[in-house]
Amino acid sequence: MKNKSGLVFILLSVIFLFGCAGKEIKVASKNIALEFDKNLFTKISSPYFVPDTVFSGFVASDYLTLKDSIIKKFKFKRSEIKSLDDKTVLIVAGDAEYQGGIITKEISAVSYKEFPDFLFTKVKYINNGKNSIKVAGWINNDYIIPQKDAAEIFWSYQSGTYEERPDWVRQVPNGFFQKNYMGMNASDYGGGTPVSDVWTKDFGLAVGHVEKVPKLVSLPVERKKNGGGVELKVEYAKERKLNPGDTLETFTTFIAVHKKDYFRTLSEYAKFMRDENGVVFDKAPNDSYEPVWCAWGYERNFTVDEILNTLPKVKELGFKWVVLDDGWQTAEGDWYLNPKKFPNGDADMKAFVDKIHSYGLKAKLWWAPLAVDPGTDLIKNYPDMILLNKEGKPQDISWWDSYYLCPAYQPTLDYTKNLVEKMMGDWGYDGLKIDGQHLNAAPPCYNPAHHHKYPEESTEAMPGFFKLIYETALSIKKNAVVEVCPCGTAYNFFLLPYVNQTVSSDPTSSWQIRLKGKTMKALMGSDAPYYGDHVELSDDKSDFASTVGVGGVIGSKFTYPPGVYLNAESGDVSLTPEKEKKWKKWIDIYERYKLPKGKYLGNLYDVGFDKPETHVIKKNDTLFYAFYSDKFNGRLEFRGLDSSKKYKAFDYVNYKELGEIDGSKPFIDTSFGKYLLVKVSPIK
């Protein structure tokens, strides 16, 4: 992807007044084209559009917002095209008059051969006048998808993080608006993946940015009340003074088109970030794929004996991980061992981990870094670590009743590294469960003791903070599992290279478990280890099928013996004889097929429009289909089969043969409720 020295550089320069030459000013990839008019307005076209005149007119897609106005029209002055082996760059420039001066706009629009659905844009605004200009922000890639009628259905992927923890994938009803600000949307909720995607049955449109670090942009999605369609854009609001001769540059943003749902957009976005920006995901260790039992069933008031007495049953059922959850510490920030549970301090904790290991199990420790409780020794001894807001006060983390530590401050990093070394080295843990929605992003820091170049350094430092934890853990144990659970938030993409086990993170439904699984497979790779979280958080508190069917890692927080401990969060989660039989069955299924290590085929079905909802995983020449519906009676289509082969279909949950499938006519008539998991193998 990167340009190499010695490439033949072809430069076609055209400098003309727009009306004189009458030439088309256009840049195109295989599946999307961007055309400019005399006002530097744009029009997008694509063979995906049905009809091909969906976006029939030119619109002001990129513009500058000032304190007192919006500047959209820039009179065309010049353009040039640079063609390289792997990409084409179109540069278009024009001028606008403002308060007796001139603002010059220069747009760079880039198409890549390897990314046929994408076009990338970056805009410069130059103050060529004699007076300063008060800038409020800028907008890139502002487009409205027209609607056929008020009843037309639009689906969307939206990555804004909010306290109500909305679905990442949702329909866009009339009058809908979500800002999708990538900064803090509450005291401790923020961050996300900087992509918004909206699609119909016919095509999809997405926008976002491809900067190397998190940026405080918004990616709003709005469905106009007057039937005007659905609007997407990239918006950056930051006041600044643009002095004479100064240049304002936007971030590099993109517009993308696609068929079916959002999976292709996210997977191609992740590929671009890898190829062009060096965002690399390590191959996850085998340990990341093993079933998890978490002691959170006993909650914060657990006793060590409760956990240890459950280990024989954990082992017997086939779980491989034991997680010590919240409650082992005296306070967030100090992370001292609770003397009531570990009276002999480090020696007791090490003995606890050794006991887990004696069963052949691995041990993972819960932890909420960057949170520090008021009144702790850490605040008393190191008050300078605190992240201060614009008012000069500590930034609250409401969920934990804590304050933020600044991730861009070296003493915070040093303190964090020492903690990881203690947990993984001294105590002997094999992995970390890093928890808390506040970890998905950090607000700007105004602490003068930190000498930040700009307040957003703390926001942009979050990936480096997680890199420190990740690399420290793996330096102690090469197969360490670093799970990050940002409590219902839409994962911050920039943290993911330093996570080798994502999780559905407190799902509110089985639908969330499935859609989050599809999302993480798109962003991190088709065989990325994605943990479905405690099954007790799924529908009916027992829906293993939603995790297994999307290639997720299964887990539970059961207590034992039954009926002894009542979980305040989930009620009775004890392992009854009936549950034990069911849990054992699903663990056996999980171990037999190991679907998380297969290739998730996310482009075959549209999670919004294809009914029933369908997910597919391929392992060698066998495909595993997962169908979900409250009630289904009709014809199932098995996409992705070789049309020249015949297959046998097997319901691998109920051990039932479903008959043969002809690859050229891949259908079966059947009925089911809730789910149907089918193994489809070629007939030799």
VOGU-3710 file (C-alpha; in Angstrom, 3 decimals, decimal comma):
1> mknksglvfi> 0,000/0,000/0,000  2,692/2,502/0,914  4,232/4,418/-2,000  7,663/3,084/-2,826  10,642/5,039/-4,161  11,063/4,600/-7,868  7,359/4,544/-8,689  6,543/6,227/-11,943  4,827/9,487/-10,995  2,362/10,757/-13,558
11> llsviflfgc> 1,203/14,308/-12,983  -1,666/15,703/-14,946  -2,141/19,351/-14,016  -5,103/21,336/-15,147  -5,396/24,957/-14,147  -8,398/26,724/-15,588  -11,529/28,684/-14,852  -14,373/26,211/-14,497  -16,645/27,459/-17,256  -13,889/27,845/-19,843
21> agkeikvask> -12,553/24,362/-20,295  -15,809/22,543/-19,596  -13,910/19,567/-18,236  -15,185/17,169/-15,620  -13,411/17,436/-12,264  -13,680/13,996/-10,803  -11,856/11,305/-8,829  -13,069/7,725/-8,702  -12,464/4,335/-7,187  -14,022/1,236/-8,705
31> nialefdknl> -17,292/1,638/-6,806  -17,513/5,341/-5,937  -16,826/8,611/-7,733  -16,677/12,191/-6,458  -17,321/15,098/-8,823  -16,859/18,842/-8,160  -18,727/21,833/-9,617  -17,862/25,536/-9,929  -18,657/26,157/-6,213  -16,564/23,179/-5,055
41> ftkisspyfv> -19,823/21,438/-4,229  -19,700/17,679/-4,750  -21,795/14,838/-6,107  -21,171/11,167/-5,400  -22,102/8,337/-7,739  -21,757/4,571/-7,550  -22,808/1,466/-9,454  -24,302/0,337/-6,138  -26,957/3,039/-6,263  -30,397/1,977/-7,480
51> pdtvfsgfva> -31,254/3,967/-9,434  -27,843/5,414/-10,280  -29,141/8,942/-9,780  -29,749/8,639/-6,010  -27,506/11,640/-5,384  -28,595/13,630/-8,414  -27,396/17,111/-7,472  -24,285/18,842/-6,181  -24,184/19,663/-2,444  -21,925/21,550/-0,066
61> sdyltlkdsi> -20,294/18,505/1,519  -17,210/20,165/3,060  -17,382/23,608/4,629  -16,086/25,969/7,275  -18,117/27,127/10,258  -17,309/30,542/11,714  -18,519/32,313/14,835  -20,956/34,382/12,814  -21,612/32,409/9,612  -21,014/29,305/7,520
71> ikkfkfkrse> -18,928/29,463/4,357  -19,975/26,858/1,820  -19,382/28,365/-1,631  -15,834/28,648/-2,917  -15,336/29,821/-6,502  -13,346/27,229/-8,420  -9,772/28,283/-9,342  -7,704/25,223/-10,172  -7,372/21,447/-10,050  -4,709/18,838/-10,605
81> ikslddktvl> -4,605/15,051/-10,695  -1,690/12,919/-9,547  -1,801/9,268/-10,558  0,398/6,759/-8,736  0,593/2,983/-8,982  -1,782/2,418/-6,065  -3,799/5,630/-5,819  -5,046/8,758/-7,535  -5,001/12,169/-5,879  -7,265/14,984/-7,047
91> ivagdaeyqg> -6,537/18,449/-5,659  -9,182/21,139/-6,146  -8,947/24,729/-4,915  -11,175/27,779/-4,840  -11,718/31,115/-3,076  -14,462/32,703/-1,005  -14,756/36,338/-0,017  -15,129/37,085/3,678  -15,140/40,518/5,316  -13,151/42,068/2,496
101> giitkeisav> -10,581/39,273/2,425  -10,143/35,886/0,780  -10,349/32,414/2,273  -8,845/29,755/0,041  -10,131/26,203/0,210  -8,002/23,306/-1,022  -9,452/19,799/-1,105  -7,364/16,670/-1,525  -9,505/13,697/-2,590  -7,786/10,310/-2,834
111> sykefpdflf> -8,876/6,994/-4,300  -6,984/3,722/-3,695  -7,070/0,709/-5,976  -7,075/-1,553/-2,931  -10,112/0,171/-1,378  -12,657/0,353/-4,194  -15,565/1,420/-1,946  -13,746/4,371/-0,322  -12,695/7,924/-1,128  -10,568/9,883/1,346
121> tkvkyinngk> -10,661/13,662/1,714  -8,697/16,306/3,559  -9,404/20,025/3,386  -7,215/23,076/3,966  -8,573/26,571/4,651  -6,060/29,409/4,210  -6,699/32,945/5,433  -5,421/35,092/2,562  -7,035/38,232/3,958  -5,734/40,972/6,245
131> nsikvagwin> -7,952/40,276/9,254  -8,172/37,412/11,727  -11,072/34,998/11,378  -12,881/33,412/14,319  -13,394/29,774/13,390  -15,940/27,592/15,175  -15,141/24,314/13,383  -15,540/22,420/10,137  -17,746/19,839/8,432  -16,595/17,106/6,025
141> ndyiipqkda> -18,561/14,568/3,973  -22,035/15,969/4,622  -24,500/13,919/2,576  -28,200/13,101/2,767  -29,479/9,706/1,611  -32,861/10,385/-0,023  -35,801/8,310/1,118  -38,376/6,766/-1,197  -41,215/7,340/1,238  -41,915/7,769/4,936
151> aeifwsyqsg> -42,149/4,013/5,437  -38,707/3,237/4,010  -36,494/1,370/6,481  -32,978/2,552/7,207  -30,531/0,595/9,366  -27,388/2,055/10,906  -24,174/1,377/12,754  -23,474/4,166/15,237  -20,589/4,218/17,665  -21,481/6,976/20,101
161> tyeerpdwvr> -21,175/6,009/23,771  -23,965/7,019/26,130  -25,212/6,190/29,626  -28,308/4,450/28,253  -25,986/2,063/26,358  -27,926/1,993/23,058  -27,574/-0,756/20,468  -24,653/-0,139/18,143  -26,778/-1,426/15,252  -30,285/0,020/15,082
171> qvpngffqkn> -33,009/1,248/12,759  -33,264/4,972/11,987  -36,899/6,019/12,479  -38,419/9,296/11,324  -37,197/12,221/13,427  -34,199/10,264/14,778  -31,003/12,057/15,801  -27,844/10,816/17,521  -24,760/13,014/17,640  -22,183/10,235/18,031
181> ymgmnasdyg> -19,626/12,524/19,627  -16,387/10,603/20,082  -15,528/12,534/23,247  -17,265/12,371/26,618  -21,064/12,234/26,486  -21,354/11,902/30,268  -18,887/12,138/33,139  -17,495/8,692/32,364  -19,036/7,652/29,030  -17,265/8,420/25,772
191> ggtpvsdvwt> -15,145/7,217/22,886  -15,958/4,839/20,064  -14,965/3,835/16,554  -15,061/6,914/14,283  -17,436/5,483/11,684  -21,149/6,050/11,061  -22,899/3,851/8,510  -26,472/3,958/7,206  -27,955/1,514/4,719  -31,158/0,580/2,935
201> kdfglavghv> -32,060/-2,689/1,222  -30,298/-1,372/-1,897  -27,051/0,251/-0,731  -25,198/1,817/2,175  -23,247/5,012/2,826  -20,639/5,563/5,557  -18,417/8,392/6,779  -15,597/8,604/9,295  -11,988/9,606/9,890  -8,704/7,697/9,569
211> ekvpklvslp> -6,413/9,640/11,895  -3,854/7,633/13,887  -5,213/8,644/17,298  -8,666/9,407/18,739  -10,079/12,776/17,735  -12,980/14,672/19,291  -15,213/14,603/16,232  -18,932/13,959/15,971  -20,471/11,622/13,395  -24,160/12,585/13,642
221> verkkngggv> -26,944/10,559/12,059  -30,259/12,337/11,536  -33,449/11,348/9,758  -35,246/14,486/8,722  -38,808/14,887/9,973  -40,006/16,365/6,679  -39,108/13,280/4,652  -35,795/14,731/3,571  -33,857/11,510/4,086  -31,005/10,534/6,408
231> elkveyaker> -28,004/12,803/6,884  -24,451/11,747/7,797  -21,360/13,907/8,248  -18,095/14,354/10,097  -18,174/17,386/12,349  -15,376/18,998/14,361  -16,225/21,849/16,706  -13,237/23,707/18,102  -12,877/27,447/18,305  -9,658/29,002/17,087
241> klnpgdtlet> -8,394/32,216/15,577  -7,175/31,961/12,009  -4,733/34,809/11,580  -3,699/36,214/8,177  -1,535/33,639/6,426  -2,618/30,799/8,744  -3,866/27,435/7,470  -6,473/25,211/9,089  -6,314/21,546/8,099  -9,132/19,098/8,708
251> fttfiavhkk> -8,530/15,483/9,642  -8,396/12,893/6,881  -11,974/11,717/6,503  -13,711/9,283/4,178  -16,931/8,556/2,363  -17,696/4,908/1,547  -20,409/2,962/-0,251  -21,380/-0,680/0,063  -24,000/-3,395/-0,373  -25,638/-5,232/2,545
261> dyfrtlseya> -24,848/-4,144/6,102  -21,994/-2,326/7,803  -19,596/-5,293/8,103  -17,667/-4,524/4,909  -17,235/-0,863/5,850  -15,748/-1,690/9,244  -13,502/-4,463/7,957  -12,167/-2,255/5,144  -11,731/0,651/7,565  -9,674/-1,612/9,838
271> kfmrdengvv> -7,636/-2,825/6,861  -6,870/0,746/5,839  -5,823/1,612/9,378  -3,503/-1,393/9,346  -1,992/-0,864/5,900  -1,683/2,916/5,948  -1,443/3,820/9,647  0,289/0,769/11,071  -2,551/-0,285/13,394  -1,593/-3,939/13,826
281> fdkapndsye> -3,412/-6,635/15,789  -1,259/-9,385/17,263  -2,314/-12,984/16,827  -4,229/-13,845/19,967  -2,951/-16,690/22,155  -4,964/-19,906/22,382  -5,767/-19,004/25,992  -7,968/-16,136/24,715  -10,384/-18,692/23,252  -10,976/-20,765/26,377
291> pvwcawgyer> -14,285/-20,786/28,338  -14,495/-18,425/31,302  -15,996/-18,756/34,766  -16,177/-15,475/36,649  -16,649/-15,167/40,424  -18,888/-12,114/39,935  -21,804/-14,357/40,798  -20,694/-13,857/44,399  -20,324/-10,096/43,813  -18,177/-7,750/45,904
301> nftvdeilnt> -18,960/-9,463/49,193  -17,466/-12,765/48,099  -15,401/-14,863/50,459  -12,280/-16,660/49,337  -13,773/-19,960/50,489  -16,888/-19,443/48,313  -14,696/-19,161/45,254  -12,343/-21,987/46,151  -15,226/-24,317/46,951  -16,671/-23,665/43,468
311> lpkvkelgfk> -13,469/-24,595/41,626  -14,108/-28,370/41,493  -17,403/-27,745/39,675  -15,746/-25,175/37,385  -13,151/-27,769/36,467  -15,693/-30,556/36,043  -17,843/-28,550/33,623  -14,891/-27,726/31,393  -14,237/-24,033/32,070  -10,576/-23,082/31,768
321> wvvlddgwqt> -10,482/-19,592/33,285  -11,312/-18,328/36,783  -11,831/-14,586/37,177  -11,539/-12,868/40,557  -13,826/-9,871/40,131  -14,422/-6,601/41,976  -14,102/-6,672/45,776  -10,558/-7,880/46,378  -9,259/-4,312/46,849  -9,649/-1,721/49,590
331> aegdwylnpk> -10,384/1,099/47,130  -10,066/2,036/43,473  -6,689/3,693/43,095  -4,847/2,254/46,067  -5,423/-1,375/45,044  -4,382/-2,714/48,435  -5,580/-6,225/49,252  -8,711/-6,284/51,399  -7,410/-7,493/54,806  -10,714/-9,206/55,607
341> kfpngdadmk> -10,272/-11,472/52,592  -6,492/-11,618/52,368  -5,267/-11,030/55,953  -1,697/-12,061/55,145  -1,538/-9,735/52,169  0,528/-10,802/49,150  1,145/-14,282/50,553  -2,603/-14,981/50,709  -3,208/-13,684/47,203  -0,383/-15,777/45,795
351> afvdkihsyg> -1,734/-18,851/47,614  -5,178/-18,140/46,166  -3,782/-18,050/42,616  -1,713/-21,183/43,276  -4,883/-22,987/44,354  -6,580/-22,035/41,064  -3,550/-23,313/39,177  -3,630/-26,586/41,145  -6,889/-27,429/39,361  -5,262/-26,868/35,979
361> lkaklwwapl> -7,165/-23,593/35,636  -5,917/-20,141/34,678  -6,468/-17,035/36,811  -7,591/-13,590/35,677  -7,865/-10,515/37,926  -10,447/-7,734/37,692  -9,071/-4,183/37,708  -10,332/-0,658/36,941  -7,260/1,458/36,160  -7,346/5,262/35,871
371> avdpgtdlik> -9,974/5,401/38,638  -8,985/6,740/42,058  -11,337/7,161/45,017  -11,375/10,376/47,052  -9,471/10,005/50,316  -7,118/7,285/49,097  -3,405/7,257/49,800  -2,733/7,751/46,093  -4,515/11,104/46,066  -2,908/12,169/49,328
381> nypdmillnk> 0,596/11,249/48,204  0,345/12,039/44,486  -2,367/14,677/43,941  -0,655/15,786/40,730  -1,797/12,591/38,936  -5,410/13,786/38,853  -6,974/14,790/35,548  -8,471/18,255/35,962  -11,351/19,584/33,885  -11,652/23,039/32,358
391> egkpqdisww> -12,830/24,446/35,702  -9,703/23,113/37,371  -11,615/20,442/39,310  -11,088/16,672/39,360  -13,089/14,948/36,622  -15,651/12,591/38,141  -16,079/8,937/37,215  -19,671/8,720/38,347  -20,009/4,930/38,246  -17,150/4,340/40,672
401> dsyylcpayq> -17,600/7,579/42,663  -14,002/8,204/41,691  -11,752/10,656/39,880  -9,769/10,172/36,697  -6,018/9,793/36,619  -4,434/11,389/33,573  -3,233/8,779/31,050  -0,864/11,291/29,445  1,090/11,960/32,677  4,258/9,904/33,168
411> ptldytknlv> 3,803/9,276/36,924  0,402/7,714/36,115  2,059/5,417/33,601  4,797/4,455/36,044  2,260/3,691/38,768  0,170/1,594/36,374  3,162/-0,397/35,138  4,147/-1,245/38,719  0,626/-2,510/39,422  0,652/-4,811/36,391
421> ekmmgdwgyd> 4,027/-6,180/37,448  2,639/-6,951/40,916  -0,551/-8,606/39,637  1,052/-10,676/36,908  4,492/-11,183/38,421  4,260/-11,219/42,222  0,743/-12,648/42,524  1,007/-14,909/39,472  -2,134/-14,014/37,505  -2,357/-15,191/33,899
431> glkidgqhln> -4,578/-12,401/32,648  -6,412/-9,186/33,431  -10,060/-8,242/33,240  -9,861/-4,472/32,761  -13,265/-3,002/33,527  -15,135/0,292/33,405  -16,826/2,467/30,799  -14,473/5,314/31,753  -11,671/3,361/30,065  -13,107/3,806/26,584
441> aappcynpah> -11,959/7,437/26,466  -10,529/10,192/28,620  -11,696/13,802/28,759  -9,307/16,678/27,988  -6,931/17,433/30,851  -6,242/20,968/32,064  -3,896/20,119/34,949  -1,077/22,693/34,695  1,338/20,309/36,433  1,204/18,026/33,387
451> hhkypeeste> 2,416/20,665/30,905  0,247/19,313/28,088  0,764/20,881/24,668  -3,033/20,923/24,374  -5,792/19,518/26,631  -6,743/16,746/24,206  -3,393/15,059/24,800  -5,102/13,017/27,506  -7,733/11,817/25,017  -5,119/10,910/22,438
461> ampgffkliy> -2,927/9,191/25,057  -5,433/6,421/25,827  -4,031/3,980/23,208  -0,533/4,445/24,636  -1,858/3,817/28,134  -3,321/0,470/27,074  -0,199/-0,359/25,101  1,799/-0,003/28,321  -0,520/-2,423/30,168  -0,598/-4,892/27,278
471> etalsikkna> 3,138/-4,993/26,672  3,935/-5,187/30,374  1,551/-8,115/30,864  2,938/-9,999/27,862  6,519/-9,341/28,936  5,758/-11,244/32,159  3,614/-13,999/30,625  3,798/-14,325/26,849  0,295/-15,822/26,636  -1,311/-13,314/28,980
481> vvevcpcgta> -4,950/-12,548/28,186  -5,799/-8,843/28,366  -9,573/-8,468/28,379  -11,037/-4,971/28,266  -14,678/-4,630/29,298  -15,819/-1,014/28,746  -19,257/-1,628/30,292  -21,719/-1,286/27,438  -19,774/1,294/25,460  -18,962/1,052/21,761
491> ynffllpyvn> -15,292/0,062/21,712  -12,723/2,753/21,057  -11,014/1,332/17,956  -7,649/2,844/18,842  -7,394/0,721/22,008  -8,080/-2,587/20,269  -4,479/-3,359/19,186  -3,724/-3,694/22,899  -6,594/-6,053/23,713  -6,516/-9,774/22,940
501> qtvssdptss> -9,991/-10,541/24,234  -12,949/-8,235/23,676  -16,258/-8,890/25,400  -19,932/-8,118/24,867  -19,492/-5,969/27,956  -22,686/-6,056/30,018  -25,106/-6,792/27,157  -28,745/-5,875/27,693  -29,992/-8,577/25,296  -28,893/-11,516/23,187
511> wqirlkgktm> -29,266/-9,236/20,151  -26,482/-7,074/21,582  -24,299/-10,132/22,090  -24,677/-11,077/18,442  -24,303/-7,621/16,919  -21,273/-6,834/19,073  -19,730/-10,116/17,958  -20,221/-9,201/14,307  -18,738/-5,763/14,945  -15,624/-7,040/16,712
521> kalmgsdapy> -15,012/-9,641/13,990  -15,154/-6,824/11,423  -12,753/-4,570/13,317  -10,258/-7,133/14,661  -10,427/-9,987/12,168  -12,727/-12,898/11,390  -11,117/-15,151/14,013  -10,682/-12,534/16,746  -11,449/-13,876/20,252  -14,712/-12,268/21,326
531> ygdhvelsdd> -16,117/-13,221/24,726  -19,925/-13,262/24,971  -19,768/-12,341/28,691  -21,677/-14,163/31,430  -24,482/-16,182/29,854  -26,671/-14,984/32,721  -26,786/-11,585/30,972  -28,372/-13,066/27,836  -32,051/-13,690/27,075  -33,514/-16,170/29,574
541> ksdfastvgv> -30,141/-16,017/31,381  -29,117/-19,111/29,415  -28,710/-18,207/25,727  -25,397/-19,845/24,880  -26,593/-20,131/21,259  -26,134/-16,408/20,603  -22,482/-16,538/21,645  -21,667/-19,861/19,970  -23,393/-18,973/16,701  -21,348/-15,802/16,115
551> ggvigskfty> -18,071/-17,479/17,053  -17,846/-16,120/20,575  -16,152/-17,460/23,711  -18,676/-18,715/26,285  -18,730/-17,881/29,981  -20,768/-17,982/33,170  -20,858/-16,505/36,664  -22,788/-19,340/38,302  -22,608/-19,903/42,055  -22,538/-23,287/43,757
561> ppgvylnaes> -24,183/-25,079/45,503  -27,633/-24,057/44,239  -29,911/-21,752/46,174  -27,305/-20,572/48,682  -26,259/-17,206/47,271  -28,647/-14,606/45,778  -26,965/-12,286/43,270  -28,278/-8,725/43,654  -27,557/-7,928/39,984  -29,004/-11,041/38,332
571> gdvsltpeke> -30,988/-12,838/41,013  -30,349/-16,519/41,587  -27,519/-17,558/39,270  -26,722/-20,757/41,117  -26,016/-23,916/39,172  -29,109/-26,067/39,578  -29,040/-29,694/38,361  -31,077/-28,648/35,316  -28,677/-25,808/34,522  -25,665/-28,017/35,087
581> kkwkkwidiy> -26,847/-30,412/32,412  -27,441/-27,546/29,976  -24,144/-25,767/30,772  -22,227/-29,016/30,262  -23,916/-29,617/26,911  -22,980/-26,181/25,575  -19,407/-26,379/26,808  -19,080/-29,732/25,022  -20,479/-28,175/21,825  -18,123/-25,246/22,185
591> eryklpkgky> -15,067/-27,459/22,655  -16,064/-29,832/19,847  -16,310/-27,162/17,151  -14,178/-24,262/18,473  -16,016/-21,829/16,198  -14,167/-18,668/17,376  -11,114/-19,947/15,494  -13,080/-20,244/12,268  -13,527/-17,522/9,676  -16,564/-15,354/10,347
601> lgnlydvgfd> -18,195/-14,573/6,966  -19,803/-11,261/7,780  -20,589/-10,187/4,206  -23,010/-12,994/3,351  -26,088/-11,730/5,208  -27,464/-8,324/6,102  -28,136/-8,264/9,832  -30,871/-5,685/9,326  -32,789/-6,812/6,251  -32,218/-10,554/5,912
611> kpethvikkn> -34,734/-12,622/7,849  -34,133/-14,654/9,844  -31,014/-13,002/11,239  -28,104/-15,152/10,059  -24,410/-15,537/10,876  -21,914/-17,896/9,206  -18,542/-19,305/10,241  -16,311/-21,341/7,949  -13,855/-23,977/9,144  -11,997/-25,667/6,304
621> dtlfyafysd> -14,738/-26,852/3,891  -17,512/-26,892/6,516  -19,831/-23,959/7,163  -21,687/-23,333/10,418  -24,920/-21,349/10,060  -26,682/-19,666/12,978  -30,279/-18,542/12,392  -32,164/-16,428/14,950  -35,861/-15,572/15,114  -38,524/-15,614/17,818
631> kfngrlefrg> -40,518/-17,848/15,499  -39,697/-18,923/11,949  -41,535/-21,134/9,474  -40,382/-21,024/5,887  -37,409/-21,372/3,570  -33,819/-20,892/4,771  -31,134/-19,840/2,299  -27,610/-21,173/2,859  -25,382/-18,614/1,161  -21,693/-19,162/0,509
641> ldsskkykaf> -21,874/-22,794/-0,663  -20,109/-24,140/-3,742  -22,760/-24,431/-6,461  -21,047/-27,532/-7,874  -21,284/-29,528/-4,627  -23,883/-31,225/-2,483  -23,941/-30,924/1,278  -25,489/-32,536/4,310  -27,076/-30,325/6,958  -26,944/-31,239/10,648
651> dyvnykelge> -28,564/-29,485/13,627  -25,578/-29,835/15,944  -27,411/-28,679/19,074  -30,268/-31,181/18,846  -28,210/-33,857/17,018  -30,679/-33,976/14,132  -30,077/-34,573/10,426  -31,810/-31,903/8,314  -31,232/-33,469/4,896  -29,166/-32,675/1,835
661> idgskpfidt> -28,525/-29,261/0,273  -27,705/-28,707/-3,376  -25,115/-25,929/-3,582  -26,801/-24,578/-6,712  -30,165/-24,414/-4,918  -29,136/-23,871/-1,282  -32,518/-23,934/0,469  -34,259/-25,905/3,186  -37,866/-25,559/4,323  -38,094/-25,767/8,088
671> sfgkyllvkv> -39,356/-24,136/11,261  -37,753/-23,225/14,569  -38,075/-20,960/17,566  -35,326/-18,657/18,903  -32,398/-20,288/17,089  -31,240/-23,008/14,732  -27,534/-23,862/14,534  -26,637/-25,920/11,474  -23,412/-27,602/10,420  -23,207/-27,905/6,621
681> spik> -20,539/-30,292/5,292  -19,786/-31,305/1,698  -20,715/-34,844/0,725  -17,500/-36,526/-0,344
//
